[in-house]
Amino acid sequence: MKPADALRHAVKWGLGGAASVILLCSQSASAAPITEQAVPGAVKGSLADWIATGPDGAVSVTLLQGTSVSSIVTYTGPKTAGRGVPCLFERQNCRTGALINGPGGLWFTTTIPISAAPVYASPGVGSLSGGLATIMQQFQVTDIPFGIAADRTGVLWVALAQGVIVRYDPVAQTVDRFSLAEYTNGPALITLGADGAMWFTQKPGNKIGRIATEAPELVGSVTQYNVPTARAGVYGIAPGPDGATWFAESRVGQIGRITSDGSVQEFRTNVKGSTPRNLVAGPDNAMWFTDPGTDSIGRITMDGKVTEYPLPTSKAIVDKVPNAITLGGDGFLWFTENNANENWLATVGRLDPMSPPSATARTTTVAPKKQTAAQKKVAAKKKAAAKRRAAAKKKAASKRKAAAKN
């Protein structure tokens, strides 16, 4: 029996827009290779940027051709369909940002083209439903939308690079903006956490942010947590099967894990040149990530054991640079590959997580927990307060003892 024939999955759109995959039967123990294919309609120099699984289980990818032309290609089994993404102002220079599964279909951000001035941009949020791509909400012309995710009620939250989180309700057609304390803490990618809040990476500020989405908390209230390793390059972020939120530390070759109370663990990949980028939970109780630094797809278990699976080698293209990753309705992991080569054709790869290629497992070590100066100061204050409470308690006990003698 082929590995793919041993899997059957049921897929539905779940809370927060993630594709929920239910494993219905076991799989073969034999390894299956990584397969790759050029995105249909791609021209030389094109890039396969973001990838997501829709409510029907089909995988879609945003295709960038040139500096400003974007389209969305949907894989429906052996057939594919290219769907154009419209631009506002009747201009052909919009550029798609992130792509996610959300309420009623796929949702994406449109952002500033590489070579266009902001005045010509079309920043906002769009929806792909029934084969029709539509800009649903335009943002301020100077906005730079990037990450997008849905909360438990189907409301969309968008990270703006200039240090703002936008709450967009597609039903009520309302937009709320929540500014972060500092511009330098600008958010990148965002996801729904197990606690119902939205969690996001802040690469410039080296922080993980949390924004409340529902009562009894104040909606829009933000908490920021420092990443222990300095200049870690936090980027991709995704919920894990353990109830924690996992994130990539691209600059230091680490995967981070943060719990709802803000406790952070860091795991080293222990692979030279590793630069983890984006993550997704697999059907095997593990997190999977792209690693463009090693041209590999990585897997990390809940206890920190890392395995990397190199992409197929090619004489023509040395670096394939895997980027975004999703779990498809077929139970396979799908990911995009990019390269700066002018002859490169946008490519999508596919990997069976239940029967991956052979690779050498590397057990990680938890990085020593580091404290910033601010964290040390807070810890010192807590320690001093604890000493004062202990002293006061001792003094009160002495008074009670003296009173009893009298």
C-alpha positions as CSV (number, residue, x, y, z in Angstrom):
1,M,0.0,0.0,0.0
2,K,1.3,3.4,-0.9
3,P,1.7,5.8,2.1
4,A,-0.7,8.3,0.5
5,D,-3.3,5.5,0.0
6,A,-3.2,4.7,3.7
7,L,-4.4,8.1,4.8
8,R,-7.9,9.5,4.6
9,H,-8.6,12.9,6.1
10,A,-11.7,15.0,6.9
11,V,-11.1,18.7,6.7
12,K,-13.2,21.6,7.9
13,W,-12.7,25.2,8.8
14,G,-12.1,25.4,12.5
15,L,-12.1,28.2,15.0
16,G,-9.6,30.9,14.1
17,G,-9.5,29.8,10.5
18,A,-7.1,26.9,10.8
19,A,-7.6,23.8,8.8
20,S,-8.6,21.0,11.2
21,V,-7.3,17.6,10.1
22,I,-8.7,14.4,11.5
23,L,-6.7,11.2,10.9
24,L,-9.1,8.4,10.2
25,C,-6.7,5.5,9.7
26,S,-3.0,4.5,10.0
27,Q,-0.2,4.9,7.5
28,S,2.6,2.9,6.0
29,A,5.9,3.0,7.7
30,S,7.8,3.4,4.5
31,A,9.3,6.8,3.7
32,A,7.9,8.9,0.9
33,P,10.0,11.5,-1.0
34,I,9.5,15.2,-1.2
35,T,7.8,16.2,-4.5
36,E,8.1,19.6,-6.2
37,Q,6.3,21.3,-9.1
38,A,6.3,24.7,-10.7
39,V,3.2,26.8,-10.1
40,P,1.1,26.7,-13.3
41,G,1.3,30.0,-15.1
42,A,4.5,31.0,-13.4
43,V,7.1,33.0,-15.5
44,K,10.8,33.1,-15.1
45,G,11.8,35.1,-12.0
46,S,8.4,34.5,-10.3
47,L,8.0,33.8,-6.6
48,A,5.5,31.5,-4.8
49,D,5.0,33.5,-1.7
50,W,2.2,32.5,0.8
51,I,0.3,29.2,0.9
52,A,-2.9,28.2,2.8
53,T,-5.5,25.5,2.9
54,G,-9.1,26.6,2.2
55,P,-12.3,25.4,3.8
56,D,-12.7,22.7,1.0
57,G,-9.2,21.3,1.7
58,A,-7.7,22.7,-1.5
59,V,-4.3,24.4,-1.3
60,S,-3.8,27.9,-2.7
61,V,-0.6,29.9,-3.2
62,T,0.0,33.6,-3.9
63,L,2.1,34.0,-7.1
64,L,4.2,37.1,-7.5
65,Q,5.5,37.9,-10.9
66,G,7.6,41.0,-11.3
67,T,7.6,43.7,-8.6
68,S,3.8,44.2,-8.4
69,V,1.7,41.6,-10.2
70,S,0.0,39.1,-7.9
71,S,-2.4,36.2,-8.5
72,I,-3.7,33.3,-6.5
73,V,-3.4,29.7,-7.8
74,T,-5.6,27.0,-6.3
75,Y,-4.6,23.3,-6.4
76,T,-7.6,21.1,-6.9
77,G,-6.1,17.6,-7.2
78,P,-4.3,17.2,-10.5
79,K,-5.9,20.3,-11.9
80,T,-5.2,23.9,-11.0
81,A,-7.0,27.2,-11.5
82,G,-5.3,30.7,-11.5
83,R,-7.4,33.4,-9.9
84,G,-6.4,37.1,-10.2
85,V,-6.2,39.4,-7.2
86,P,-7.8,42.8,-7.9
87,C,-6.2,46.1,-7.2
88,L,-7.9,49.2,-6.0
89,F,-7.9,52.5,-7.9
90,E,-8.0,50.4,-11.1
91,R,-4.2,50.1,-11.0
92,Q,-2.2,46.9,-11.7
93,N,0.3,47.3,-8.9
94,C,-1.1,45.6,-5.9
95,R,0.8,43.0,-4.1
96,T,-0.6,40.2,-1.9
97,G,0.8,39.8,1.6
98,A,-0.2,36.9,3.9
99,L,-2.9,34.3,2.9
100,I,-5.0,32.4,5.4
101,N,-8.1,30.3,5.8
102,G,-10.8,32.4,7.4
103,P,-14.6,32.7,7.6
104,G,-16.2,31.8,4.4
105,G,-13.0,31.2,2.4
106,L,-9.5,32.4,2.0
107,W,-8.4,35.9,3.1
108,F,-5.3,37.9,2.2
109,T,-3.7,41.2,2.7
110,T,-2.7,43.6,0.0
111,T,0.3,45.7,0.6
112,I,2.8,48.1,-1.0
113,P,4.5,46.9,-4.2
114,I,8.3,46.7,-4.1
115,S,8.9,49.5,-6.6
116,A,5.8,51.7,-6.2
117,A,5.4,54.8,-4.0
118,P,2.9,54.4,-1.2
119,V,0.4,56.7,-2.9
120,Y,-0.1,54.1,-5.6
121,A,-0.5,51.2,-3.1
122,S,-3.7,49.4,-2.3
123,P,-3.3,48.4,1.4
124,G,-6.2,46.4,2.8
125,V,-7.9,43.0,3.2
126,G,-9.3,40.8,0.5
127,S,-11.4,37.6,0.3
128,L,-11.3,34.8,-2.2
129,S,-14.6,33.0,-2.3
130,G,-16.3,31.1,-5.1
131,G,-13.5,31.8,-7.5
132,L,-13.9,35.6,-7.0
133,A,-11.2,37.7,-5.3
134,T,-12.5,40.9,-3.8
135,I,-11.0,43.7,-1.8
136,M,-13.3,43.8,1.2
137,Q,-11.7,46.6,3.3
138,Q,-9.3,49.3,2.3
139,F,-6.9,50.6,5.0
140,Q,-5.1,54.0,5.2
141,V,-2.9,54.6,2.2
142,T,0.3,54.6,4.3
143,D,-0.5,51.3,6.0
144,I,1.7,48.3,5.5
145,P,-0.5,45.2,6.2
146,F,1.3,41.9,6.6
147,G,0.1,39.0,8.9
148,I,-3.6,38.2,9.2
149,A,-5.5,35.7,11.2
150,A,-9.1,35.1,12.4
151,D,-10.2,34.8,16.0
152,R,-12.8,32.4,17.5
153,T,-15.7,34.5,16.3
154,G,-14.5,34.9,12.7
155,V,-13.2,38.5,13.2
156,L,-10.0,39.2,11.4
157,W,-6.9,40.7,13.0
158,V,-4.2,42.2,10.8
159,A,-0.6,43.2,11.8
160,L,0.6,46.5,10.3
161,A,4.4,46.9,10.1
162,Q,4.2,50.5,11.5
163,G,3.2,49.2,14.9
164,V,-0.5,48.8,14.7
165,I,-2.9,45.8,15.1
166,V,-6.2,46.2,13.1
167,R,-9.4,44.4,14.1
168,Y,-11.7,44.0,11.1
169,D,-15.2,42.5,11.5
170,P,-16.3,41.4,8.0
171,V,-19.9,41.1,9.1
172,A,-20.3,44.4,10.9
173,Q,-17.9,46.0,8.4
174,T,-16.1,47.8,11.3
175,V,-12.4,48.6,11.7
176,D,-10.6,49.2,15.0
177,R,-7.0,50.1,15.3
178,F,-4.8,49.4,18.3
179,S,-1.3,51.0,18.4
180,L,1.6,49.4,20.1
181,A,3.8,51.3,22.5
182,E,6.7,51.7,20.1
183,Y,7.0,51.8,16.4
184,T,10.2,49.7,16.7
185,N,8.0,46.9,18.1
186,G,6.1,46.6,14.8
187,P,4.3,43.2,14.4
188,A,5.0,40.8,11.6
189,L,2.8,37.6,11.7
190,I,-0.2,36.9,13.9
191,T,-2.1,33.8,14.9
192,L,-4.9,32.6,17.2
193,G,-3.7,31.2,20.5
194,A,-5.4,28.4,22.6
195,D,-6.5,31.0,25.1
196,G,-8.6,32.9,22.5
197,A,-6.2,35.8,22.2
198,M,-4.2,36.7,19.2
199,W,-0.4,36.2,19.4
200,F,2.1,38.0,17.1
201,T,5.8,38.3,16.5
202,Q,7.6,41.6,16.8
203,K,10.9,41.2,14.9
204,P,12.3,44.7,15.4
205,G,11.5,44.7,19.1
206,N,12.5,41.1,19.7
207,K,9.2,40.4,21.4
208,I,6.1,38.2,21.3
209,G,2.9,40.2,21.6
210,R,-0.6,39.2,22.8
211,I,-3.8,41.1,22.2
212,A,-7.1,40.3,23.9
213,T,-10.0,39.6,21.6
214,E,-12.9,39.0,24.0
215,A,-14.4,39.7,27.5
216,P,-13.8,39.5,30.4
217,E,-10.5,41.1,29.2
218,L,-10.4,44.5,27.7
219,V,-10.6,43.9,23.9
220,G,-7.5,45.3,22.3
221,S,-5.3,45.3,25.4
222,V,-1.7,44.3,24.5
223,T,0.9,42.4,26.6
224,Q,4.4,42.1,25.3
225,Y,6.9,39.4,26.3
226,N,10.7,39.7,25.7
227,V,12.4,36.9,23.8
228,P,15.3,35.6,26.0
229,T,17.8,35.5,23.1
230,A,18.8,38.9,21.9
231,R,18.1,39.8,18.2
232,A,16.5,36.4,17.6
233,G,14.7,37.5,14.5
234,V,11.3,36.2,15.5
235,Y,9.0,35.7,12.5
236,G,6.6,32.8,11.9
237,I,4.1,31.9,14.6
238,A,1.5,29.2,15.0
239,P,-0.5,27.3,17.6
240,G,0.8,24.0,18.8
241,P,-1.0,20.8,19.7
242,D,0.1,21.3,23.3
243,G,-1.9,24.4,23.8
244,A,1.2,26.7,23.6
245,T,2.1,29.0,20.7
246,W,5.3,28.2,18.8
247,F,7.4,30.7,16.8
248,A,10.6,30.8,14.7
249,E,13.8,32.6,15.7
250,S,15.3,33.0,12.2
251,R,18.6,34.8,13.1
252,V,19.7,32.3,15.8
253,G,18.6,28.9,14.5
254,Q,16.0,28.3,17.2
255,I,12.3,27.5,17.7
256,G,10.5,29.2,20.6
257,R,7.5,28.2,22.6
258,I,5.4,30.5,24.7
259,T,2.6,29.6,27.1
260,S,-0.5,31.6,27.9
261,D,1.2,33.0,31.0
262,G,4.2,34.3,29.0
263,S,6.7,31.7,29.9
264,V,9.2,31.1,27.0
265,Q,11.3,28.1,26.1
266,E,13.8,28.1,23.3
267,F,15.1,25.0,21.3
268,R,18.1,25.0,19.1
269,T,18.0,23.2,15.8
270,N,21.7,22.5,16.1
271,V,22.1,22.7,12.4
272,K,24.7,25.0,10.9
273,G,23.2,27.8,8.9
274,S,19.7,27.1,10.2
275,T,17.1,30.0,9.8
276,P,13.6,28.7,10.7
277,R,11.0,30.9,9.1
278,N,7.3,29.7,9.2
279,L,5.6,26.9,11.1
280,V,2.4,24.8,11.2
281,A,1.1,22.0,13.4
282,G,1.2,18.6,11.8
283,P,-1.1,15.6,12.3
284,D,1.7,13.8,14.1
285,N,1.6,15.9,17.3
286,A,4.7,17.9,16.2
287,M,5.4,21.3,14.7
288,W,6.8,21.5,11.1
289,F,8.8,24.5,9.8
290,T,10.5,25.8,6.8
291,D,14.3,26.4,7.0
292,P,15.6,28.4,4.1
293,G,19.1,28.5,5.6
294,T,19.5,24.8,5.1
295,D,17.0,24.3,2.2
296,S,15.1,21.9,4.5
297,I,11.7,21.3,6.1
298,G,12.1,20.8,9.8
299,R,10.1,18.9,12.4
300,I,10.2,19.6,16.2
301,T,8.5,17.4,18.8
302,M,6.9,18.8,21.9
303,D,10.0,17.8,23.9
304,G,12.4,19.6,21.5
305,K,13.6,16.8,19.3
306,V,14.4,18.3,15.8
307,T,14.7,16.5,12.5
308,E,15.4,18.2,9.2
309,Y,14.5,16.9,5.7
310,P,16.6,18.4,2.9
311,L,14.8,19.4,-0.3
312,P,15.8,17.5,-3.4
313,T,19.1,18.8,-4.8
314,S,19.3,20.4,-8.2
315,K,22.3,21.4,-10.3
316,A,20.5,24.3,-11.8
317,I,19.2,25.8,-8.6
318,V,21.4,25.6,-5.5
319,D,19.2,27.4,-2.9
320,K,15.5,26.7,-3.0
321,V,14.6,28.8,0.0
322,P,11.4,27.3,1.5
323,N,9.1,29.9,2.8
324,A,5.4,29.4,3.9
325,I,3.9,26.1,4.9
326,T,0.4,24.7,5.4
327,L,-1.3,21.3,6.1
328,G,-3.4,20.4,3.1
329,G,-6.7,18.6,3.0
330,D,-4.9,15.6,1.6
331,G,-2.9,15.2,4.9
332,F,0.3,16.4,3.2
333,L,2.4,19.4,4.1
334,W,2.6,21.9,1.3
335,F,5.2,24.7,1.2
336,T,6.5,27.4,-1.2
337,E,10.0,27.6,-2.6
338,N,11.7,30.7,-3.8
339,N,15.0,31.7,-5.4
340,A,16.6,35.0,-6.6
341,N,17.7,33.3,-9.9
342,E,16.2,35.1,-12.8
343,N,15.3,31.7,-14.4
344,W,13.6,30.4,-11.3
345,L,9.9,29.3,-11.7
346,A,7.7,29.7,-8.6
347,T,7.6,26.2,-7.0
348,V,5.5,24.4,-4.5
349,G,6.7,21.3,-2.5
350,R,4.8,18.5,-0.9
351,L,5.7,16.2,2.0
352,D,3.9,13.4,3.8
353,P,4.3,14.1,7.5
354,M,3.3,10.6,8.5
355,S,5.9,9.0,6.2
356,P,8.7,11.6,5.7
357,P,12.0,11.0,3.9
358,S,14.9,9.5,5.9
359,A,16.9,12.1,7.8
360,T,19.2,12.4,10.8
361,A,17.4,13.3,14.0
362,R,19.1,15.9,16.2
363,T,18.0,16.3,19.8
364,T,18.0,19.9,20.8
365,T,19.0,21.5,24.1
366,V,16.9,24.2,25.7
367,A,18.9,27.5,25.6
368,P,19.8,29.0,28.9
369,K,17.1,31.3,30.0
370,K,18.4,34.9,29.8
371,Q,17.0,38.0,31.4
372,T,17.1,41.5,30.1
373,A,18.1,44.4,32.4
374,A,14.4,45.3,32.8
375,Q,13.5,41.7,33.7
376,K,16.4,41.6,36.3
377,K,15.1,44.8,37.8
378,V,11.6,43.4,38.1
379,A,12.9,40.2,39.6
380,A,15.0,42.2,42.1
381,K,11.9,44.2,43.1
382,K,9.9,41.0,43.6
383,K,12.7,39.5,45.7
384,A,12.9,42.7,47.9
385,A,9.1,42.7,48.3
386,A,9.2,39.1,49.4
387,K,11.9,39.9,52.0
388,R,9.8,42.8,53.4
389,R,6.7,40.6,53.6
390,A,8.7,37.9,55.4
391,A,10.2,40.4,57.8
392,A,6.7,41.9,58.5
393,K,5.3,38.5,59.1
394,K,8.2,37.6,61.5
395,K,7.7,40.9,63.4
396,A,3.9,40.3,63.7
397,A,4.5,36.8,65.0
398,S,6.9,38.2,67.6
399,K,4.4,40.8,68.8
400,R,1.7,38.1,69.1
401,K,4.1,36.0,71.1
402,A,5.0,38.9,73.4
403,A,1.3,39.7,73.9
404,A,0.5,36.1,74.8
405,K,3.2,36.2,77.5
406,N,1.8,39.3,79.1
